[in-house]
Amino acid sequence: MKKLRKWSRILHRDIGFFFIGATIIYGLSGIALNHLKDWNPNYTVDLEEFTTDIPLDKAHI
């Protein structure tokens, strides 16, 4: 009985470590895939200024 208990504890610990590691890896890969555009080095934001002659007053509506 002691031998079975010892092996059960060892197996439970090792399987737990495996699943904790897998959970961390899946979590990090999910975050990486979700925020791909934030970490993409080829991603750029171009801002352009322009002027227009359209009146933006509410009185003209």
CHARMM-style PDB file with segment names, atoms N, HN, CA, C and O in Angstrom:
ATOM      1  N   MET     1       0.827  -1.203   0.000  1.00  0.00      PROA
ATOM      2  CA  MET     1       0.000   0.000   0.000  1.00  0.00      PROA
ATOM      3  C   MET     1       0.869   1.263   0.000  1.00  0.00      PROA
ATOM      4  O   MET     1       0.546   2.244  -0.670  1.00  0.00      PROA
ATOM      5  N   LYS     2       1.976   1.232   0.758  1.00  0.00      PROA
ATOM      6  HN  LYS     2       2.238   0.435   1.302  1.00  0.00      PROA
ATOM      7  CA  LYS     2       2.849   2.405   0.789  1.00  0.00      PROA
ATOM      8  C   LYS     2       3.487   2.659  -0.565  1.00  0.00      PROA
ATOM      9  O   LYS     2       3.684   3.805  -0.967  1.00  0.00      PROA
ATOM     10  N   LYS     3       3.809   1.568  -1.270  1.00  0.00      PROA
ATOM     11  HN  LYS     3       3.649   0.637  -0.943  1.00  0.00      PROA
ATOM     12  CA  LYS     3       4.438   1.727  -2.573  1.00  0.00      PROA
ATOM     13  C   LYS     3       3.464   2.343  -3.577  1.00  0.00      PROA
ATOM     14  O   LYS     3       3.854   3.184  -4.387  1.00  0.00      PROA
ATOM     15  N   LEU     4       2.212   1.928  -3.523  1.00  0.00      PROA
ATOM     16  HN  LEU     4       1.896   1.245  -2.865  1.00  0.00      PROA
ATOM     17  CA  LEU     4       1.192   2.495  -4.414  1.00  0.00      PROA
ATOM     18  C   LEU     4       0.976   3.973  -4.121  1.00  0.00      PROA
ATOM     19  O   LEU     4       0.865   4.781  -5.042  1.00  0.00      PROA
ATOM     20  N   ARG     5       0.917   4.321  -2.862  1.00  0.00      PROA
ATOM     21  HN  ARG     5       1.007   3.664  -2.113  1.00  0.00      PROA
ATOM     22  CA  ARG     5       0.732   5.719  -2.473  1.00  0.00      PROA
ATOM     23  C   ARG     5       1.909   6.577  -2.933  1.00  0.00      PROA
ATOM     24  O   ARG     5       1.730   7.700  -3.404  1.00  0.00      PROA
ATOM     25  N   LYS     6       3.133   6.020  -2.787  1.00  0.00      PROA
ATOM     26  HN  LYS     6       3.279   5.107  -2.404  1.00  0.00      PROA
ATOM     27  CA  LYS     6       4.331   6.750  -3.210  1.00  0.00      PROA
ATOM     28  C   LYS     6       4.299   7.015  -4.715  1.00  0.00      PROA
ATOM     29  O   LYS     6       4.560   8.137  -5.149  1.00  0.00      PROA
ATOM     30  N   TRP     7       3.981   5.997  -5.511  1.00  0.00      PROA
ATOM     31  HN  TRP     7       3.769   5.086  -5.158  1.00  0.00      PROA
ATOM     32  CA  TRP     7       3.930   6.162  -6.950  1.00  0.00      PROA
ATOM     33  C   TRP     7       2.783   7.068  -7.377  1.00  0.00      PROA
ATOM     34  O   TRP     7       2.905   7.806  -8.355  1.00  0.00      PROA
ATOM     35  N   SER     8       1.681   7.018  -6.657  1.00  0.00      PROA
ATOM     36  HN  SER     8       1.582   6.418  -5.862  1.00  0.00      PROA
ATOM     37  CA  SER     8       0.556   7.901  -6.975  1.00  0.00      PROA
ATOM     38  C   SER     8       0.943   9.366  -6.767  1.00  0.00      PROA
ATOM     39  O   SER     8       0.606  10.224  -7.583  1.00  0.00      PROA
ATOM     40  N   ARG     9       1.639   9.641  -5.690  1.00  0.00      PROA
ATOM     41  HN  ARG     9       1.913   8.944  -5.027  1.00  0.00      PROA
ATOM     42  CA  ARG     9       2.059  11.016  -5.421  1.00  0.00      PROA
ATOM     43  C   ARG     9       3.078  11.495  -6.448  1.00  0.00      PROA
ATOM     44  O   ARG     9       3.013  12.635  -6.909  1.00  0.00      PROA
ATOM     45  N   ILE    10       4.027  10.615  -6.809  1.00  0.00      PROA
ATOM     46  HN  ILE    10       4.079   9.690  -6.434  1.00  0.00      PROA
ATOM     47  CA  ILE    10       5.042  10.983  -7.801  1.00  0.00      PROA
ATOM     48  C   ILE    10       4.387  11.244  -9.146  1.00  0.00      PROA
ATOM     49  O   ILE    10       4.692  12.237  -9.806  1.00  0.00      PROA
ATOM     50  N   LEU    11       3.484  10.353  -9.557  1.00  0.00      PROA
ATOM     51  HN  LEU    11       3.236   9.547  -9.021  1.00  0.00      PROA
ATOM     52  CA  LEU    11       2.798  10.521 -10.838  1.00  0.00      PROA
ATOM     53  C   LEU    11       1.925  11.767 -10.843  1.00  0.00      PROA
ATOM     54  O   LEU    11       1.895  12.499 -11.832  1.00  0.00      PROA
ATOM     55  N   HSD    12       1.221  12.013  -9.757  1.00  0.00      PROA
ATOM     56  HN  HSD    12       1.245  11.419  -8.953  1.00  0.00      PROA
ATOM     57  CA  HSD    12       0.360  13.193  -9.658  1.00  0.00      PROA
ATOM     58  C   HSD    12       1.182  14.464  -9.768  1.00  0.00      PROA
ATOM     59  O   HSD    12       0.778  15.414 -10.438  1.00  0.00      PROA
ATOM     60  N   ARG    13       2.334  14.484  -9.111  1.00  0.00      PROA
ATOM     61  HN  ARG    13       2.662  13.712  -8.566  1.00  0.00      PROA
ATOM     62  CA  ARG    13       3.209  15.657  -9.163  1.00  0.00      PROA
ATOM     63  C   ARG    13       3.736  15.880 -10.576  1.00  0.00      PROA
ATOM     64  O   ARG    13       3.696  16.999 -11.088  1.00  0.00      PROA
ATOM     65  N   ASP    14       4.229  14.817 -11.207  1.00  0.00      PROA
ATOM     66  HN  ASP    14       4.262  13.908 -10.792  1.00  0.00      PROA
ATOM     67  CA  ASP    14       4.821  14.956 -12.538  1.00  0.00      PROA
ATOM     68  C   ASP    14       3.776  15.308 -13.594  1.00  0.00      PROA
ATOM     69  O   ASP    14       4.036  16.139 -14.464  1.00  0.00      PROA
ATOM     70  N   ILE    15       2.621  14.699 -13.530  1.00  0.00      PROA
ATOM     71  HN  ILE    15       2.410  14.023 -12.824  1.00  0.00      PROA
ATOM     72  CA  ILE    15       1.547  15.042 -14.469  1.00  0.00      PROA
ATOM     73  C   ILE    15       1.090  16.480 -14.235  1.00  0.00      PROA
ATOM     74  O   ILE    15       0.777  17.190 -15.191  1.00  0.00      PROA
ATOM     75  N   GLY    16       1.049  16.910 -12.994  1.00  0.00      PROA
ATOM     76  HN  GLY    16       1.303  16.333 -12.217  1.00  0.00      PROA
ATOM     77  CA  GLY    16       0.697  18.294 -12.679  1.00  0.00      PROA
ATOM     78  C   GLY    16       1.689  19.278 -13.265  1.00  0.00      PROA
ATOM     79  O   GLY    16       1.292  20.302 -13.822  1.00  0.00      PROA
ATOM     80  N   PHE    17       2.985  18.979 -13.146  1.00  0.00      PROA
ATOM     81  HN  PHE    17       3.308  18.147 -12.694  1.00  0.00      PROA
ATOM     82  CA  PHE    17       4.006  19.845 -13.737  1.00  0.00      PROA
ATOM     83  C   PHE    17       3.842  19.918 -15.253  1.00  0.00      PROA
ATOM     84  O   PHE    17       3.977  20.989 -15.845  1.00  0.00      PROA
ATOM     85  N   PHE    18       3.552  18.777 -15.879  1.00  0.00      PROA
ATOM     86  HN  PHE    18       3.443  17.907 -15.399  1.00  0.00      PROA
ATOM     87  CA  PHE    18       3.361  18.760 -17.326  1.00  0.00      PROA
ATOM     88  C   PHE    18       2.186  19.638 -17.740  1.00  0.00      PROA
ATOM     89  O   PHE    18       2.303  20.431 -18.674  1.00  0.00      PROA
ATOM     90  N   PHE    19       1.063  19.504 -17.057  1.00  0.00      PROA
ATOM     91  HN  PHE    19       0.967  18.859 -16.298  1.00  0.00      PROA
ATOM     92  CA  PHE    19      -0.113  20.280 -17.442  1.00  0.00      PROA
ATOM     93  C   PHE    19       0.038  21.759 -17.100  1.00  0.00      PROA
ATOM     94  O   PHE    19      -0.501  22.606 -17.811  1.00  0.00      PROA
ATOM     95  N   ILE    20       0.746  22.084 -16.044  1.00  0.00      PROA
ATOM     96  HN  ILE    20       1.184  21.395 -15.466  1.00  0.00      PROA
ATOM     97  CA  ILE    20       1.022  23.498 -15.736  1.00  0.00      PROA
ATOM     98  C   ILE    20       1.873  24.102 -16.858  1.00  0.00      PROA
ATOM     99  O   ILE    20       1.602  25.208 -17.325  1.00  0.00      PROA
ATOM    100  N   GLY    21       2.897  23.369 -17.282  1.00  0.00      PROA
ATOM    101  HN  GLY    21       3.117  22.471 -16.902  1.00  0.00      PROA
ATOM    102  CA  GLY    21       3.745  23.852 -18.381  1.00  0.00      PROA
ATOM    103  C   GLY    21       2.965  24.015 -19.676  1.00  0.00      PROA
ATOM    104  O   GLY    21       3.126  25.010 -20.383  1.00  0.00      PROA
ATOM    105  N   ALA    22       2.115  23.031 -19.987  1.00  0.00      PROA
ATOM    106  HN  ALA    22       1.984  22.223 -19.413  1.00  0.00      PROA
ATOM    107  CA  ALA    22       1.315  23.116 -21.209  1.00  0.00      PROA
ATOM    108  C   ALA    22       0.348  24.292 -21.138  1.00  0.00      PROA
ATOM    109  O   ALA    22       0.134  24.973 -22.141  1.00  0.00      PROA
ATOM    110  N   THR    23      -0.237  24.538 -19.969  1.00  0.00      PROA
ATOM    111  HN  THR    23      -0.062  23.984 -19.155  1.00  0.00      PROA
ATOM    112  CA  THR    23      -1.169  25.654 -19.806  1.00  0.00      PROA
ATOM    113  C   THR    23      -0.455  26.988 -20.002  1.00  0.00      PROA
ATOM    114  O   THR    23      -0.997  27.892 -20.638  1.00  0.00      PROA
ATOM    115  N   ILE    24       0.736  27.114 -19.470  1.00  0.00      PROA
ATOM    116  HN  ILE    24       1.176  26.380 -18.954  1.00  0.00      PROA
ATOM    117  CA  ILE    24       1.499  28.359 -19.633  1.00  0.00      PROA
ATOM    118  C   ILE    24       1.868  28.573 -21.096  1.00  0.00      PROA
ATOM    119  O   ILE    24       1.770  29.688 -21.609  1.00  0.00      PROA
ATOM    120  N   ILE    25       2.294  27.500 -21.769  1.00  0.00      PROA
ATOM    121  HN  ILE    25       2.373  26.595 -21.352  1.00  0.00      PROA
ATOM    122  CA  ILE    25       2.661  27.619 -23.183  1.00  0.00      PROA
ATOM    123  C   ILE    25       1.447  28.003 -24.027  1.00  0.00      PROA
ATOM    124  O   ILE    25       1.543  28.885 -24.880  1.00  0.00      PROA
ATOM    125  N   TYR    26       0.307  27.348 -23.798  1.00  0.00      PROA
ATOM    126  HN  TYR    26       0.229  26.631 -23.105  1.00  0.00      PROA
ATOM    127  CA  TYR    26      -0.905  27.686 -24.550  1.00  0.00      PROA
ATOM    128  C   TYR    26      -1.364  29.113 -24.248  1.00  0.00      PROA
ATOM    129  O   TYR    26      -1.832  29.817 -25.142  1.00  0.00      PROA
ATOM    130  N   GLY    27      -1.231  29.534 -23.008  1.00  0.00      PROA
ATOM    131  HN  GLY    27      -0.850  28.962 -22.281  1.00  0.00      PROA
ATOM    132  CA  GLY    27      -1.614  30.903 -22.655  1.00  0.00      PROA
ATOM    133  C   GLY    27      -0.751  31.929 -23.359  1.00  0.00      PROA
ATOM    134  O   GLY    27      -1.264  32.902 -23.912  1.00  0.00      PROA
ATOM    135  N   LEU    28       0.564  31.719 -23.342  1.00  0.00      PROA
ATOM    136  HN  LEU    28       0.981  30.929 -22.893  1.00  0.00      PROA
ATOM    137  CA  LEU    28       1.467  32.668 -23.992  1.00  0.00      PROA
ATOM    138  C   LEU    28       1.279  32.685 -25.505  1.00  0.00      PROA
ATOM    139  O   LEU    28       1.331  33.745 -26.127  1.00  0.00      PROA
ATOM    140  N   SER    29       1.063  31.516 -26.094  1.00  0.00      PROA
ATOM    141  HN  SER    29       1.021  30.655 -25.588  1.00  0.00      PROA
ATOM    142  CA  SER    29       0.848  31.500 -27.542  1.00  0.00      PROA
ATOM    143  C   SER    29      -0.488  32.150 -27.903  1.00  0.00      PROA
ATOM    144  O   SER    29      -0.598  32.787 -28.950  1.00  0.00      PROA
ATOM    145  N   GLY    30      -1.496  31.999 -27.054  1.00  0.00      PROA
ATOM    146  HN  GLY    30      -1.406  31.481 -26.203  1.00  0.00      PROA
ATOM    147  CA  GLY    30      -2.776  32.663 -27.299  1.00  0.00      PROA
ATOM    148  C   GLY    30      -2.658  34.165 -27.221  1.00  0.00      PROA
ATOM    149  O   GLY    30      -3.242  34.880 -28.035  1.00  0.00      PROA
ATOM    150  N   ILE    31      -1.909  34.649 -26.252  1.00  0.00      PROA
ATOM    151  HN  ILE    31      -1.435  34.068 -25.591  1.00  0.00      PROA
ATOM    152  CA  ILE    31      -1.691  36.097 -26.138  1.00  0.00      PROA
ATOM    153  C   ILE    31      -0.914  36.598 -27.352  1.00  0.00      PROA
ATOM    154  O   ILE    31      -1.220  37.658 -27.896  1.00  0.00      PROA
ATOM    155  N   ALA    32       0.097  35.829 -27.775  1.00  0.00      PROA
ATOM    156  HN  ALA    32       0.346  34.968 -27.332  1.00  0.00      PROA
ATOM    157  CA  ALA    32       0.893  36.240 -28.938  1.00  0.00      PROA
ATOM    158  C   ALA    32       0.033  36.293 -30.196  1.00  0.00      PROA
ATOM    159  O   ALA    32       0.166  37.224 -30.990  1.00  0.00      PROA
ATOM    160  N   LEU    33      -0.840  35.319 -30.391  1.00  0.00      PROA
ATOM    161  HN  LEU    33      -0.948  34.563 -29.746  1.00  0.00      PROA
ATOM    162  CA  LEU    33      -1.692  35.327 -31.580  1.00  0.00      PROA
ATOM    163  C   LEU    33      -2.748  36.421 -31.509  1.00  0.00      PROA
ATOM    164  O   LEU    33      -3.123  36.985 -32.537  1.00  0.00      PROA
ATOM    165  N   ASN    34      -3.226  36.723 -30.320  1.00  0.00      PROA
ATOM    166  HN  ASN    34      -2.922  36.264 -29.485  1.00  0.00      PROA
ATOM    167  CA  ASN    34      -4.249  37.744 -30.160  1.00  0.00      PROA
ATOM    168  C   ASN    34      -3.681  39.142 -30.402  1.00  0.00      PROA
ATOM    169  O   ASN    34      -4.389  40.018 -30.901  1.00  0.00      PROA
ATOM    170  N   HSD    35      -2.433  39.355 -30.060  1.00  0.00      PROA
ATOM    171  HN  HSD    35      -1.858  38.644 -29.655  1.00  0.00      PROA
ATOM    172  CA  HSD    35      -1.810  40.677 -30.192  1.00  0.00      PROA
ATOM    173  C   HSD    35      -0.759  40.674 -31.291  1.00  0.00      PROA
ATOM    174  O   HSD    35       0.271  41.337 -31.166  1.00  0.00      PROA
ATOM    175  N   LEU    36      -1.005  39.948 -32.348  1.00  0.00      PROA
ATOM    176  HN  LEU    36      -1.842  39.410 -32.450  1.00  0.00      PROA
ATOM    177  CA  LEU    36      -0.031  39.822 -33.431  1.00  0.00      PROA
ATOM    178  C   LEU    36       0.273  41.167 -34.083  1.00  0.00      PROA
ATOM    179  O   LEU    36       1.425  41.446 -34.414  1.00  0.00      PROA
ATOM    180  N   LYS    37      -0.738  41.996 -34.270  1.00  0.00      PROA
ATOM    181  HN  LYS    37      -1.675  41.769 -34.001  1.00  0.00      PROA
ATOM    182  CA  LYS    37      -0.483  43.290 -34.922  1.00  0.00      PROA
ATOM    183  C   LYS    37       0.318  44.231 -34.023  1.00  0.00      PROA
ATOM    184  O   LYS    37       0.991  45.130 -34.526  1.00  0.00      PROA
ATOM    185  N   ASP    38       0.261  44.042 -32.712  1.00  0.00      PROA
ATOM    186  HN  ASP    38      -0.286  43.311 -32.303  1.00  0.00      PROA
ATOM    187  CA  ASP    38       1.049  44.881 -31.805  1.00  0.00      PROA
ATOM    188  C   ASP    38       2.526  44.532 -31.862  1.00  0.00      PROA
ATOM    189  O   ASP    38       3.372  45.400 -31.646  1.00  0.00      PROA
ATOM    190  N   TRP    39       2.853  43.274 -32.148  1.00  0.00      PROA
ATOM    191  HN  TRP    39       2.166  42.569 -32.324  1.00  0.00      PROA
ATOM    192  CA  TRP    39       4.245  42.826 -32.132  1.00  0.00      PROA
ATOM    193  C   TRP    39       4.825  42.646 -33.522  1.00  0.00      PROA
ATOM    194  O   TRP    39       5.968  42.209 -33.656  1.00  0.00      PROA
ATOM    195  N   ASN    40       4.067  42.970 -34.559  1.00  0.00      PROA
ATOM    196  HN  ASN    40       3.138  43.325 -34.450  1.00  0.00      PROA
ATOM    197  CA  ASN    40       4.540  42.803 -35.923  1.00  0.00      PROA
ATOM    198  C   ASN    40       5.483  43.956 -36.262  1.00  0.00      PROA
ATOM    199  O   ASN    40       5.053  45.110 -36.260  1.00  0.00      PROA
ATOM    200  N   PRO    41       6.751  43.681 -36.552  1.00  0.00      PROA
ATOM    201  CA  PRO    41       7.681  44.784 -36.850  1.00  0.00      PROA
ATOM    202  C   PRO    41       7.384  45.469 -38.177  1.00  0.00      PROA
ATOM    203  O   PRO    41       7.838  46.592 -38.395  1.00  0.00      PROA
ATOM    204  N   ASN    42       6.638  44.827 -39.067  1.00  0.00      PROA
ATOM    205  HN  ASN    42       6.269  43.914 -38.890  1.00  0.00      PROA
ATOM    206  CA  ASN    42       6.303  45.433 -40.356  1.00  0.00      PROA
ATOM    207  C   ASN    42       5.039  46.286 -40.271  1.00  0.00      PROA
ATOM    208  O   ASN    42       4.656  46.920 -41.255  1.00  0.00      PROA
ATOM    209  N   TYR    43       4.390  46.309 -39.110  1.00  0.00      PROA
ATOM    210  HN  TYR    43       4.701  45.794 -38.311  1.00  0.00      PROA
ATOM    211  CA  TYR    43       3.156  47.064 -38.928  1.00  0.00      PROA
ATOM    212  C   TYR    43       3.505  48.534 -38.708  1.00  0.00      PROA
ATOM    213  O   TYR    43       4.287  48.857 -37.815  1.00  0.00      PROA
ATOM    214  N   THR    44       2.927  49.431 -39.522  1.00  0.00      PROA
ATOM    215  HN  THR    44       2.291  49.168 -40.248  1.00  0.00      PROA
ATOM    216  CA  THR    44       3.178  50.865 -39.374  1.00  0.00      PROA
ATOM    217  C   THR    44       1.859  51.622 -39.327  1.00  0.00      PROA
ATOM    218  O   THR    44       0.843  51.172 -39.855  1.00  0.00      PROA
ATOM    219  N   VAL    45       1.902  52.763 -38.693  1.00  0.00      PROA
ATOM    220  HN  VAL    45       2.728  53.128 -38.264  1.00  0.00      PROA
ATOM    221  CA  VAL    45       0.754  53.657 -38.633  1.00  0.00      PROA
ATOM    222  C   VAL    45       1.163  54.947 -39.326  1.00  0.00      PROA
ATOM    223  O   VAL    45       2.103  55.620 -38.905  1.00  0.00      PROA
ATOM    224  N   ASP    46       0.454  55.281 -40.387  1.00  0.00      PROA
ATOM    225  HN  ASP    46      -0.310  54.734 -40.730  1.00  0.00      PROA
ATOM    226  CA  ASP    46       0.739  56.506 -41.132  1.00  0.00      PROA
ATOM    227  C   ASP    46      -0.346  57.534 -40.829  1.00  0.00      PROA
ATOM    228  O   ASP    46      -1.531  57.263 -41.024  1.00  0.00      PROA
ATOM    229  N   LEU    47       0.050  58.706 -40.355  1.00  0.00      PROA
ATOM    230  HN  LEU    47       1.013  58.926 -40.197  1.00  0.00      PROA
ATOM    231  CA  LEU    47      -0.876  59.787 -40.063  1.00  0.00      PROA
ATOM    232  C   LEU    47      -0.715  60.873 -41.119  1.00  0.00      PROA
ATOM    233  O   LEU    47       0.396  61.322 -41.401  1.00  0.00      PROA
ATOM    234  N   GLU    48      -1.827  61.284 -41.693  1.00  0.00      PROA
ATOM    235  HN  GLU    48      -2.729  60.919 -41.464  1.00  0.00      PROA
ATOM    236  CA  GLU    48      -1.798  62.340 -42.707  1.00  0.00      PROA
ATOM    237  C   GLU    48      -2.728  63.462 -42.276  1.00  0.00      PROA
ATOM    238  O   GLU    48      -3.834  63.217 -41.793  1.00  0.00      PROA
ATOM    239  N   GLU    49      -2.275  64.679 -42.453  1.00  0.00      PROA
ATOM    240  HN  GLU    49      -1.377  64.879 -42.845  1.00  0.00      PROA
ATOM    241  CA  GLU    49      -3.105  65.841 -42.164  1.00  0.00      PROA
ATOM    242  C   GLU    49      -3.647  66.395 -43.471  1.00  0.00      PROA
ATOM    243  O   GLU    49      -2.959  66.388 -44.492  1.00  0.00      PROA
ATOM    244  N   PHE    50      -4.877  66.870 -43.432  1.00  0.00      PROA
ATOM    245  HN  PHE    50      -5.436  66.875 -42.603  1.00  0.00      PROA
ATOM    246  CA  PHE    50      -5.463  67.489 -44.618  1.00  0.00      PROA
ATOM    247  C   PHE    50      -6.411  68.584 -44.165  1.00  0.00      PROA
ATOM    248  O   PHE    50      -6.874  68.591 -43.024  1.00  0.00      PROA
ATOM    249  N   THR    51      -6.690  69.494 -45.059  1.00  0.00      PROA
ATOM    250  HN  THR    51      -6.314  69.488 -45.985  1.00  0.00      PROA
ATOM    251  CA  THR    51      -7.625  70.591 -44.782  1.00  0.00      PROA
ATOM    252  C   THR    51      -8.772  70.505 -45.781  1.00  0.00      PROA
ATOM    253  O   THR    51      -8.629  69.967 -46.879  1.00  0.00      PROA
ATOM    254  N   THR    52      -9.901  71.045 -45.372  1.00  0.00      PROA
ATOM    255  HN  THR    52     -10.017  71.482 -44.480  1.00  0.00      PROA
ATOM    256  CA  THR    52     -11.082  71.026 -46.226  1.00  0.00      PROA
ATOM    257  C   THR    52     -11.827  72.351 -46.103  1.00  0.00      PROA
ATOM    258  O   THR    52     -11.662  73.076 -45.122  1.00  0.00      PROA
ATOM    259  N   ASP    53     -12.624  72.653 -47.078  1.00  0.00      PROA
ATOM    260  HN  ASP    53     -12.758  72.064 -47.875  1.00  0.00      PROA
ATOM    261  CA  ASP    53     -13.402  73.895 -47.070  1.00  0.00      PROA
ATOM    262  C   ASP    53     -14.836  73.661 -46.610  1.00  0.00      PROA
ATOM    263  O   ASP    53     -15.656  74.577 -46.673  1.00  0.00      PROA
ATOM    264  N   ILE    54     -15.148  72.480 -46.159  1.00  0.00      PROA
ATOM    265  HN  ILE    54     -14.482  71.736 -46.108  1.00  0.00      PROA
ATOM    266  CA  ILE    54     -16.503  72.176 -45.706  1.00  0.00      PROA
ATOM    267  C   ILE    54     -16.718  72.831 -44.344  1.00  0.00      PROA
ATOM    268  O   ILE    54     -15.898  72.649 -43.444  1.00  0.00      PROA
ATOM    269  N   PRO    55     -17.811  73.593 -44.170  1.00  0.00      PROA
ATOM    270  CA  PRO    55     -18.065  74.217 -42.863  1.00  0.00      PROA
ATOM    271  C   PRO    55     -18.515  73.152 -41.848  1.00  0.00      PROA
ATOM    272  O   PRO    55     -19.371  72.322 -42.152  1.00  0.00      PROA
ATOM    273  N   LEU    56     -17.943  73.184 -40.666  1.00  0.00      PROA
ATOM    274  HN  LEU    56     -17.247  73.859 -40.418  1.00  0.00      PROA
ATOM    275  CA  LEU    56     -18.255  72.189 -39.652  1.00  0.00      PROA
ATOM    276  C   LEU    56     -19.135  72.748 -38.533  1.00  0.00      PROA
ATOM    277  O   LEU    56     -19.283  72.109 -37.491  1.00  0.00      PROA
ATOM    278  N   ASP    57     -19.722  73.933 -38.733  1.00  0.00      PROA
ATOM    279  HN  ASP    57     -19.602  74.453 -39.579  1.00  0.00      PROA
ATOM    280  CA  ASP    57     -20.609  74.518 -37.727  1.00  0.00      PROA
ATOM    281  C   ASP    57     -21.949  73.781 -37.733  1.00  0.00      PROA
ATOM    282  O   ASP    57     -22.409  73.320 -38.778  1.00  0.00      PROA
ATOM    283  N   LYS    58     -22.559  73.676 -36.576  1.00  0.00      PROA
ATOM    284  HN  LYS    58     -22.186  74.050 -35.727  1.00  0.00      PROA
ATOM    285  CA  LYS    58     -23.866  73.018 -36.465  1.00  0.00      PROA
ATOM    286  C   LYS    58     -24.988  73.904 -36.990  1.00  0.00      PROA
ATOM    287  O   LYS    58     -26.085  73.415 -37.261  1.00  0.00      PROA
ATOM    288  N   ALA    59     -24.734  75.178 -37.135  1.00  0.00      PROA
ATOM    289  HN  ALA    59     -23.843  75.575 -36.915  1.00  0.00      PROA
ATOM    290  CA  ALA    59     -25.756  76.111 -37.607  1.00  0.00      PROA
ATOM    291  C   ALA    59     -26.108  75.855 -39.086  1.00  0.00      PROA
ATOM    292  O   ALA    59     -27.212  76.190 -39.515  1.00  0.00      PROA
ATOM    293  N   HSD    60     -25.213  75.284 -39.848  1.00  0.00      PROA
ATOM    294  HN  HSD    60     -24.316  75.012 -39.500  1.00  0.00      PROA
ATOM    295  CA  HSD    60     -25.448  75.035 -41.262  1.00  0.00      PROA
ATOM    296  C   HSD    60     -26.249  73.765 -41.501  1.00  0.00      PROA
ATOM    297  O   HSD    60     -26.725  73.540 -42.614  1.00  0.00      PROA
ATOM    298  N   ILE    61     -26.408  72.933 -40.484  1.00  0.00      PROA
ATOM    299  HN  ILE    61     -26.022  73.115 -39.580  1.00  0.00      PROA
ATOM    300  CA  ILE    61     -27.128  71.660 -40.645  1.00  0.00      PROA
ATOM    301  C   ILE    61     -28.629  71.876 -40.637  1.00  0.00      PROA
ATOM    302  OT1 ILE    61     -29.391  70.918 -40.761  1.00  0.00      PROA
TER     303      ILE     61
END
